[in-house]
């Protein structure tokens, strides 16, 4: 979308590029706005820039939030509004999104590291059929996601081979607590352990505590170093689609990874 701000520049030239979606009304523009925000800017100046860019009266009431519905304020502006962040402009924090949005994410691993290393590790399992190990990695994600469930932990594995419905696929479905867009991003980053994601990172399964061993049960220690899920999906297929709704949110987040994207 069009850009606006206090002058041309990039995140490395004293500016942060912020991508803003106006979702206050159904008639709001569908595209994003790219705003250049000075490194020394504060929330009040940022809000004024948003009003000027979108033609909004400074007296109008609205909120600016992250894609996880965290409201931007004077107190958290610097720590939250980073270069490349995607933000919503809403009437209230709990407002329903009236149309879908897309969020930019950064990928650290090299193509070969992401889509091939798992193949070598699984084939190195001393002649055993590697497919069960790949499926176990996918199940592990659901085990971790449902570890805090008060009721039934429901995990389903579906093998889909109806070509009329699309290409063959494996679907793993659970009733866990779900992930935010930031957590989905971190799930995709190779070797980003769910036990060590701090600071700028938001763990996909933060607060996981290793349970007391129980006979004939599974815990979520399989992917201790945050590697397995990514390797597993590319061992089994050519693409992966993660669809997740956090338990405390009304938003549904979707992440699509495909070899064709590299």
C-alpha positions in Angstrom: 0.0 0.0 0.0 1.0 3.7 -0.1 3.5 4.9 2.4 3.5 8.0 4.6 5.5 9.4 7.4 8.2 11.8 8.4 10.3 11.3 5.4 11.8 8.5 3.3 13.9 5.9 5.0 14.1 2.3 6.3 14.5 0.6 9.5 18.3 0.9 9.2 18.2 4.7 8.4 16.6 6.0 11.6 13.1 4.9 10.7 10.8 2.0 11.5 8.4 0.8 8.8 5.0 0.0 10.3 2.3 -1.7 8.3 -1.2 -0.6 9.3 -4.6 -2.1 8.4 -7.7 0.1 8.9 -10.4 -2.2 10.1 -12.8 0.2 11.8 -15.6 -0.1 9.3 -16.6 -2.4 6.5 -16.0 0.4 4.0 -12.4 0.9 5.3 -9.8 0.3 2.6 -8.7 -3.3 2.4 -5.0 -2.7 1.7 -2.3 -1.9 4.2 -0.6 1.5 4.7 3.1 1.6 5.2 4.2 4.3 7.6 7.7 5.5 8.3 8.1 6.1 12.0 11.2 7.9 13.3 13.3 6.0 15.8 12.9 8.9 18.3 9.1 9.1 17.8 6.7 8.5 20.6 3.1 7.3 20.8 1.5 10.7 20.5 3.4 11.6 17.4 2.7 8.2 15.9 -1.0 8.6 16.5 -0.9 12.0 14.9 0.8 10.5 11.9 -1.8 7.8 11.6 -4.6 10.5 11.8 -2.9 12.6 9.1 -2.3 9.6 6.8 -5.8 8.2 7.0 -7.6 11.5 7.2 -8.9 10.9 10.7 -9.9 13.7 13.1 -7.6 13.7 16.2 -10.7 13.8 18.4 -12.0 10.6 16.9 -11.9 7.6 19.3 -10.0 4.5 18.0 -7.3 2.1 19.2 -4.2 0.8 17.5 -3.3 -2.9 18.3 -1.0 -5.6 17.3 -2.3 -8.7 15.5 -2.6 -10.3 18.9 -4.9 -7.5 20.0 -2.4 -5.9 22.3 -3.3 -2.2 22.5 -0.4 0.3 21.7 0.0 2.8 24.4 2.5 5.4 25.6 4.0 2.8 28.0 4.6 0.0 25.5 5.1 1.9 22.3 8.9 1.5 22.0 8.9 -2.2 22.9 6.0 -3.1 20.7 6.3 -0.9 17.6 9.3 -2.5 15.9 10.5 -2.2 12.3 8.2 -4.4 10.1 5.4 -4.8 12.6 1.8 -5.2 11.4 -0.9 -3.2 13.3 -4.7 -2.9 13.3 -6.7 0.3 13.5 -9.9 -0.6 15.3 -12.9 1.0 17.1 -12.1 -1.2 20.2 -9.6 -3.9 21.2 -12.4 -6.5 21.0 -13.9 -5.4 17.7 -14.5 -8.2 15.2 -12.2 -8.1 12.1 -14.5 -7.1 9.2 -12.0 -8.6 6.6 -8.9 -10.7 6.6 -5.4 -9.3 6.9 -1.9 -10.5 6.0 1.1 -10.1 8.3 4.7 -10.1 7.2 7.0 -12.6 8.9 10.8 -13.0 8.7 12.3 -16.4 8.0 15.8 -17.2 9.3 16.6 -20.7 8.0 18.1 -21.5 4.6 15.9 -23.5 2.2 18.1 -26.7 2.6 18.1 -26.3 6.3 14.4 -26.2 6.6 13.1 -28.6 4.0 16.0 -31.2 3.7 17.7 -31.6 7.0 14.7 -33.5 8.5 14.8 -36.0 5.6 18.4 -36.9 6.4 17.8 -37.2 10.2 14.8 -39.4 9.7 16.5 -41.7 7.2 19.4 -41.9 9.7 17.1 -43.7 12.2 19.0 -47.0 11.6 16.7 -48.5 9.0 13.4 -47.9 10.8 10.5 -46.7 8.8 10.8 -42.9 9.3 7.1 -42.1 8.7 5.9 -42.9 12.3 8.6 -40.6 13.6 7.4 -37.7 11.4 3.8 -38.3 12.5 5.0 -38.3 16.2 6.5 -34.9 15.7 3.2 -33.5 14.5 1.3 -35.2 17.3 3.8 -33.6 19.7 2.6 -30.1 18.8 -0.9 -31.1 19.8 0.3 -32.7 23.0 1.9 -29.5 24.0 -1.1 -27.4 22.9 -3.5 -29.4 25.0 -1.3 -29.8 28.1 -3.3 -27.3 30.1 -6.8 -28.5 29.1 -9.1 -28.9 32.0 -11.4 -31.2 30.2 -10.8 -33.8 27.5 -7.7 -33.6 25.4 -8.8 -34.3 21.8 -6.3 -35.0 19.1 -7.3 -36.3 15.7 -5.2 -37.5 12.8 -6.9 -37.6 9.4 -5.4 -39.0 6.2 -7.1 -37.3 3.3 -6.8 -39.0 -0.1 -9.9 -37.6 -1.9 -8.4 -35.9 -5.0 -11.8 -34.2 -5.5 -11.1 -32.3 -2.3 -7.5 -31.4 -3.3 -4.1 -33.0 -3.0 -3.5 -35.8 -0.5 -2.9 -34.5 2.9 -2.4 -35.3 6.6 -4.4 -33.3 9.1 -3.6 -33.2 12.8 -6.5 -31.4 14.7 -6.6 -30.7 18.4 -8.7 -28.7 21.0 -5.7 -27.0 22.5 -5.2 -23.4 23.6 -4.2 -22.2 20.1 -1.5 -19.8 18.9 -1.3 -16.1 18.1 0.2 -14.9 14.9 3.5 -14.2 16.7 3.5 -17.7 18.1 2.8 -19.2 14.6 5.8 -17.2 13.3 8.1 -18.5 16.0 6.8 -22.1 15.4 8.2 -21.7 11.9 11.7 -20.6 13.0 14.1 -23.5 12.9 15.7 -24.5 16.3 13.8 -21.9 18.2 13.1 -23.9 21.3 9.7 -23.5 23.0 11.6 -23.6 26.3 13.9 -20.6 25.5 11.9 -18.1 23.6 12.1 -14.9 25.6 12.4 -11.1 24.9 11.3 -10.3 21.4 10.0 -13.9 21.0 6.7 -15.2 22.1 6.7 -19.0 22.6 4.3 -21.1 20.7 3.6 -23.1 23.9 4.9 -20.8 26.6 4.9 -22.1 30.1 5.2 -25.7 29.2 6.1 -27.8 32.3 7.3 -31.3 31.9 4.6 -33.5 33.6 5.2 -36.3 36.0 5.8 -39.6 34.0 2.6 -41.6 33.6 2.6 -45.2 32.2 1.2 -45.5 28.7 1.0 -41.7 28.2 2.8 -39.1 26.1 4.2 -35.7 27.1 5.5 -33.0 24.8 9.3 -33.5 25.2 9.8 -34.9 21.7 10.6 -31.5 20.1 12.5 -30.1 23.1 14.7 -28.1 20.8 11.9 -26.7 18.6 13.0 -28.6 15.5 10.7 -31.6 14.9 7.5 -30.1 13.6 9.1 -28.1 10.7 11.1 -31.1 9.5 8.2 -33.5 9.8 5.9 -31.5 7.6 8.4 -31.3 4.8 9.3 -34.9 5.1 5.7 -35.9 4.7 4.6 -33.3 2.1 5.4 -30.2 0.0 3.5 -27.6 2.1 2.1 -27.1 5.6 -0.9 -25.0 6.6 -1.3 -24.1 10.3 -4.8 -22.8 11.4 -5.1 -21.7 15.0 -7.5 -19.8 17.2 -6.1 -18.7 20.6 -8.5 -19.7 23.4 -8.8 -16.1 24.6 -9.2 -14.5 21.2 -11.8 -14.2 18.5 -9.3 -14.1 15.7 -8.3 -17.1 13.6 -4.6 -17.1 12.5 -3.3 -19.1 9.5 0.3 -19.8 8.4 1.1 -21.4 5.1 4.6 -22.8 4.4 5.4 -24.2 1.0 8.6 -25.2 -0.8 7.3 -23.2 -3.7 7.7 -20.0 -1.7 11.5 -20.3 -1.5 
